[in-house]
Amino acid sequence: MKKEKIDLLLTNVDFLDENWEMVYGKEIAVKDGVITDIREQGTSGEHYESEETVDCRGKVFLPGLIDAHMHTGQQLLRGRVLDEMPMIWKRIMLPFESTLNEEKMRLSASLAALDMIRSGTCGFIDAGSYYMEAAAEVYEKSGLRGALSMSTMDEDGLPESIAMTAEEAVQRTDDLYERFHGKGNLKVFYSLRSLISCSEELIEMAAERAKEKKTTIQAHMNEYPGEINPYLSRYQKRPYEFLEEKGVLGPWFLGAHSLLLSEEEKELIRERGVRICHCPFSNCGKAVPDTPSLLKRGIPVGLGTDGAAHGGLSIWNEMKIFRSVMNVTHGAPLAEPAVMPAKKILDIAVKGGAACLGEEPATIAVGKRADLIGIDMDAPHLWIHGKISNTLLESVGAGDVKDMIVGGRFLMRNREILTLDEEKIRSEALAFEKGESRWSI
């Protein structure tokens, strides 16, 4: 019998199925970035001729995590935001972003890509910044799966380096789309950076262009009362109600944060198929979302980090914080400790994140995309793991991720980054931290 040629054969694989239950002792065949077969250990040799065979014993594999809301352009603000008084967006972040250049953006993207690969984040959604072409080049090389946006605002009074008209803002995203959408594992989303910083003209133009291109439009939504009250005052409508009137809402819309939602807005989100992303660490300084209510309505919810300036890029940390916040806010008053169980949170971080990214969930099954991470089980805190889904949530951290595969390609193996020059990036990061002139903020 002639053997079928495949790209990758993983042997001695223990993995988690779509219900987060353990499956032991399998071999996984991968071709053209897709899982084509899963067999009992030792049975693939007569069927396949593999370009590469990798022994996976000592690890547990699961689908890669997805950061559904991060800021590439804020990586160099790490450690400069915590404990600051509001509004950090106006006082710190926006002034910093106005100083970005291609070199800083390339370093930011390199640091973000390394951090995500090392922590098991296979996919991400960037919320929009400047010099995104430089970031896109890094992300394409990294092999990560991601969506990029330009920062689009046209309000008066922005720093001169980032001031633009509605037409200019949309054109910049058009250019990014034409150059990078569909290139490698990348796609491009349109963006409304902050509704209160966007004119009605920009909102309508960006939404129309996203629908024309059949891609997503994303926006920061209902994060602060200061984002809601202007709409109530000016239009007597809450933000989601305003966007509904403009025809912006639909399955193509992603609302980041979405903390302060009225019952009417929740119904609009459900009816229009809008996707939602929470960022637990960042959100804790503002409000707690009513996630149980959203999930009961069947609304897709993902998790994001909100970028390194808001507590790092570890979705493992965000899941732990999310569990605690949900329990103390929604569970404890009802004496319901499992108001947000471990399996549900894993679903949000993987399947909900995939929905936000506009992708099918990358479960470990035949016909599914080969986006996998391997957790090193040879660590004292994982020798005894009981119910594996609970232990993943309680005990696993970024440092336990040993392997990453995206689209059937290893980006990291045994903690070695294979797609980026980590030492060069480290050298540039240390130069920035030391304040060398070319990197100065």
C-alpha positions in Angstrom: 0.0 0.0 0.0 1.4 3.4 -1.0 1.9 5.7 2.0 0.2 9.1 2.0 2.7 12.0 2.3 2.0 14.4 5.2 3.8 17.4 6.6 3.8 16.5 10.3 3.2 13.5 12.5 2.8 14.0 16.2 3.3 10.8 18.2 2.6 9.9 21.9 0.0 12.7 22.1 -2.2 13.2 25.1 -4.7 16.0 24.3 -7.9 17.6 25.4 -11.0 17.1 23.2 -13.7 19.7 22.5 -15.3 19.0 25.9 -12.0 19.5 27.7 -11.6 15.8 28.6 -8.3 13.9 28.3 -7.6 11.7 25.4 -4.5 9.5 25.8 -1.9 7.9 23.5 -2.7 9.1 20.0 -0.9 10.0 16.8 -2.0 13.1 14.9 -1.4 13.6 11.2 -1.2 17.1 9.8 -1.2 18.2 6.2 -1.6 21.7 4.7 -2.1 23.1 8.2 -5.1 20.8 8.9 -5.5 17.7 11.2 -6.1 14.9 8.7 -6.1 11.9 11.0 -6.0 10.9 14.6 -5.0 7.2 15.3 -3.9 5.0 18.1 -0.3 5.3 19.0 1.9 3.1 16.8 -0.6 2.6 14.0 0.3 5.5 11.6 3.6 4.1 10.2 2.0 1.9 7.5 -0.3 4.7 6.3 1.9 7.9 6.3 5.2 9.1 5.2 5.8 12.3 7.2 8.2 15.1 6.4 8.6 15.6 10.2 7.8 13.3 13.1 7.8 14.7 16.7 7.5 12.8 19.9 5.1 14.6 22.3 5.3 12.5 25.4 5.3 14.3 28.7 3.0 17.1 27.4 -0.7 17.7 27.1 -1.9 19.4 24.0 -4.9 21.8 23.6 -6.0 24.3 21.1 -4.1 27.6 21.2 -5.5 30.5 23.2 -6.7 33.7 21.5 -6.2 37.2 22.8 -9.3 38.9 21.4 -8.2 42.5 22.3 -4.7 43.7 22.6 -2.7 46.9 21.7 0.6 46.3 19.8 1.3 50.0 20.0 1.3 50.1 23.8 3.9 47.4 24.5 6.6 49.9 25.5 4.3 51.3 28.1 4.7 48.2 30.3 4.9 49.3 34.0 4.0 52.9 33.3 0.2 52.7 33.7 -0.6 50.8 36.9 -1.7 52.9 39.9 -2.1 56.0 37.7 -5.2 58.2 38.1 -7.7 58.3 35.2 -8.1 59.0 32.5 -4.9 57.2 31.5 -6.1 57.0 27.8 -6.0 60.8 27.5 -3.1 61.6 29.9 -0.7 58.7 29.1 -1.6 56.4 26.3 -2.7 58.8 23.6 0.3 61.1 24.1 2.7 58.1 24.0 1.1 56.7 20.8 1.6 60.1 19.1 5.4 59.6 19.5 5.5 56.2 17.8 7.6 55.6 14.7 8.3 52.6 12.5 11.3 51.5 14.6 9.3 51.6 17.9 6.4 49.8 16.3 8.6 47.1 15.0 10.1 46.5 18.5 6.6 46.6 20.0 5.3 44.0 17.6 8.4 41.8 18.1 8.0 41.9 21.9 4.3 41.2 21.7 4.8 38.3 19.3 7.5 36.7 21.5 5.3 37.1 24.6 2.2 35.6 22.9 4.2 32.6 21.5 5.8 31.9 24.8 2.4 32.1 26.7 0.4 29.9 24.3 -1.5 32.6 22.4 -1.8 31.4 18.9 -4.2 34.1 17.7 -4.8 37.8 18.5 -6.8 40.9 17.6 -5.0 44.2 17.6 -7.2 47.1 18.6 -5.5 49.6 16.2 -2.5 51.8 16.4 -0.1 53.6 14.0 2.7 52.4 11.7 0.8 49.1 11.6 2.6 48.1 8.4 5.8 47.6 10.4 3.8 45.6 13.0 2.3 43.5 10.2 5.7 42.5 8.8 6.7 41.2 12.2 3.5 39.3 12.8 3.6 37.7 9.4 7.2 36.5 10.0 6.2 35.2 13.5 3.6 32.9 12.1 0.9 33.9 14.6 -2.7 34.1 13.5 -4.0 37.6 13.9 -6.2 40.6 12.9 -4.7 44.1 12.6 -6.4 47.5 12.6 -5.4 51.1 12.2 -6.2 53.6 14.9 -9.1 55.6 13.4 -10.2 58.9 15.1 -10.9 62.3 13.6 -11.8 64.5 16.6 -10.4 67.9 16.9 -7.4 68.5 19.2 -5.5 65.3 18.6 -1.7 65.6 18.5 -0.6 66.7 15.1 1.3 63.5 14.3 -1.9 61.4 14.6 -4.5 63.9 13.5 -6.5 62.9 10.4 -9.8 63.4 8.6 -12.5 60.7 8.3 -11.4 60.1 4.7 -7.7 59.8 5.7 -8.5 57.4 8.6 -10.5 55.0 6.4 -7.9 55.2 3.6 -5.1 54.2 5.9 -7.1 51.0 6.8 -7.9 50.5 3.1 -4.1 50.5 2.4 -3.3 48.1 5.2 -6.1 45.8 4.0 -4.9 45.7 0.5 -1.3 44.9 1.6 -1.8 42.4 4.4 -5.4 41.0 4.5 -5.0 37.3 3.7 -1.2 37.4 3.8 0.2 34.6 5.8 -2.1 34.1 8.8 -3.1 37.7 8.9 -6.3 39.6 8.3 -7.3 43.3 8.6 -10.2 44.7 10.6 -11.6 48.2 10.4 -11.7 50.1 13.6 -13.4 52.8 15.5 -10.8 53.5 18.2 -13.2 55.3 20.5 -16.7 56.3 19.6 -16.5 59.7 21.3 -13.4 60.4 19.2 -15.1 59.5 15.9 -17.4 61.7 13.9 -20.7 60.3 12.5 -19.1 60.5 9.1 -16.1 58.3 10.2 -18.4 55.8 11.9 -20.6 55.4 8.8 -17.6 55.3 6.4 -15.7 52.7 8.3 -18.7 50.5 8.9 -19.7 50.6 5.2 -16.1 49.8 4.1 -15.9 46.8 6.5 -19.2 45.4 5.1 -17.9 46.0 1.5 -14.7 44.1 2.3 -16.6 41.4 4.2 -14.4 41.9 7.3 -14.9 42.9 10.9 -15.3 46.4 12.3 -14.3 46.7 16.0 -14.6 49.4 18.6 -14.1 50.1 22.3 -17.6 50.0 23.7 -19.2 51.0 27.0 -16.0 50.9 29.0 -16.5 54.1 31.0 -19.6 56.2 31.9 -17.7 59.0 30.1 -18.2 57.0 26.8 -21.9 56.6 27.4 -23.1 59.9 28.8 -22.2 62.0 25.7 -24.5 59.8 23.6 -27.3 60.0 26.1 -26.9 63.7 26.2 -26.5 64.3 22.5 -28.8 61.6 21.0 -30.8 60.3 24.0 -29.4 56.9 23.0 -26.8 54.6 24.5 -23.8 53.7 22.3 -25.1 50.4 21.0 -28.5 51.9 20.3 -26.8 54.7 18.4 -24.8 52.3 16.3 -28.0 50.3 15.6 -29.6 53.4 14.2 -26.6 53.9 11.9 -26.8 50.3 10.6 -23.4 49.5 12.1 -24.3 46.4 14.2 -24.2 42.9 12.8 -22.2 39.7 12.9 -19.3 41.8 11.5 -19.1 44.0 14.6 -16.8 43.3 17.6 -17.4 45.3 20.8 -14.4 45.3 23.1 -15.0 45.6 26.8 -18.8 46.1 26.7 -19.0 46.4 30.5 -21.8 48.9 31.1 -24.7 47.4 29.1 -28.4 48.1 29.5 -30.9 45.3 29.0 -31.9 46.9 25.7 -28.3 46.9 24.5 -27.9 43.2 25.5 -30.9 42.4 23.3 -29.6 44.4 20.4 -26.2 42.6 20.7 -28.0 39.2 20.7 -30.4 40.1 17.8 -27.6 41.4 15.6 -25.1 38.6 16.3 -22.5 41.0 17.7 -19.4 39.5 19.2 -18.0 40.7 22.6 -14.6 40.7 24.3 -13.8 41.3 28.0 -10.4 42.2 29.4 -10.5 41.1 33.1 -7.4 42.7 34.5 -8.0 46.0 32.7 -11.7 46.0 33.3 -11.4 45.5 37.1 -10.6 49.2 37.4 -13.8 50.2 35.7 -16.7 47.7 36.0 -17.6 44.0 36.0 -19.4 42.7 32.9 -22.6 40.7 33.2 -21.1 37.8 31.3 -23.5 35.1 32.6 -26.4 37.1 31.1 -24.6 37.5 27.8 -23.8 33.8 27.6 -27.4 32.8 28.4 -28.4 34.9 25.4 -26.0 33.0 23.2 -23.7 36.0 22.6 -20.1 35.0 21.6 -17.7 36.3 24.3 -13.9 36.2 24.1 -11.1 37.3 26.5 -8.4 39.8 25.9 -5.4 41.3 27.7 -5.9 44.9 26.6 -2.1 44.9 25.9 1.1 44.7 28.0 0.4 48.1 29.6 -2.6 46.6 31.4 -1.0 43.6 33.1 0.9 41.7 30.4 -0.2 39.4 27.6 -1.0 36.2 29.4 -4.4 34.8 28.8 -3.7 32.3 31.6 -3.7 35.3 34.0 -6.8 36.8 32.5 -8.7 33.5 32.9 -7.7 33.3 36.6 -8.8 36.9 37.2 -12.0 36.4 35.3 -12.9 33.4 37.4 -12.4 35.3 40.6 -14.3 38.4 39.4 -17.2 36.3 38.1 -17.4 34.3 41.4 -17.2 37.2 43.8 -19.7 39.4 41.8 -22.2 36.9 40.3 -21.5 33.6 42.2 -21.1 34.6 45.8 -24.4 36.5 46.1 -26.2 33.4 44.8 -24.1 30.9 46.7 -23.2 29.4 43.3 -19.4 28.7 43.2 -19.7 27.3 39.7 -21.3 30.4 38.2 -18.4 30.4 35.7 -16.8 26.9 35.7 -13.4 26.1 34.3 -14.6 24.5 31.1 -16.8 27.5 30.3 -13.8 29.8 30.8 -11.6 27.7 28.6 -14.4 27.7 26.0 -14.4 31.6 26.2 -10.6 31.8 25.8 -10.5 29.4 22.8 -13.9 29.1 21.1 -15.1 32.6 22.0 -11.8 34.1 20.9 -12.1 32.3 17.6 -15.5 33.8 17.1 -14.1 37.2 17.8 -11.3 36.6 15.3 -13.9 35.4 12.7 -12.5 31.8 12.7 -13.9 28.4 13.4 -12.8 27.0 16.8 -9.5 25.1 16.4 -10.5 22.0 18.4 -8.3 19.0 18.2 -10.3 16.9 15.7 -10.0 15.6 12.2 -10.6 18.4 9.7 -9.8 21.2 12.1 -7.0 23.7 11.8 -3.7 22.6 13.5 -3.3 25.4 16.0 -2.0 23.6 19.1 -0.1 24.3 22.2 1.7 21.7 24.3 1.8 22.1 28.1 4.8 20.6 30.0 3.3 18.2 32.6 6.7 17.5 34.1 6.5 20.3 36.7 5.8 19.9 40.4 2.6 21.9 40.3 1.3 19.6 37.5 2.4 16.1 38.7 -1.0 15.8 40.4 -3.6 17.3 38.2 -7.0 15.7 39.1 -9.6 17.2 36.9 -7.5 18.5 34.1 -9.7 21.4 33.1 -9.7 22.7 36.6 -5.9 22.4 36.9 -5.3 24.2 33.6 -7.3 27.2 35.0 -5.9 27.1 38.5 -2.2 26.2 38.1 -0.9 26.6 34.5 0.9 29.7 33.6 2.7 31.1 30.5 6.0 29.3 31.5 4.4 25.9 31.3 3.7 26.3 27.5 6.5 24.3 25.8 5.3 24.0 22.2 3.2 26.0 19.8 2.0 25.0 16.4 0.0 27.4 14.1 -1.3 26.1 10.8 0.7 22.9 11.2 4.0 24.8 11.7 6.0 24.9 14.9 6.6 28.4 16.1 8.1 27.2 19.3 9.5 23.8 20.3 10.7 22.9 23.8 10.6 26.7 24.6 12.8 27.6 21.6 11.3 30.3 19.4 11.8 29.2 15.8 10.4 32.1 13.8 11.9 35.2 15.3 15.4 36.3 16.4 14.8 36.4 20.2 18.3 37.6 21.1 18.2 40.5 18.7 14.8 41.5 20.1 16.2 41.3 23.6 19.1 43.5 22.7 16.8 46.2 21.3 14.4 46.0 24.3 17.3 46.5 26.7 18.5 49.5 24.7 15.0 51.0 25.0 14.9 50.3 28.7 18.3 52.0 29.2 16.9 55.1 27.4 19.2 55.2 24.4 18.3 58.3 22.4 16.7 56.6 19.4 14.2 54.8 21.6 13.4 57.7 24.0 9.7 58.3 24.7 
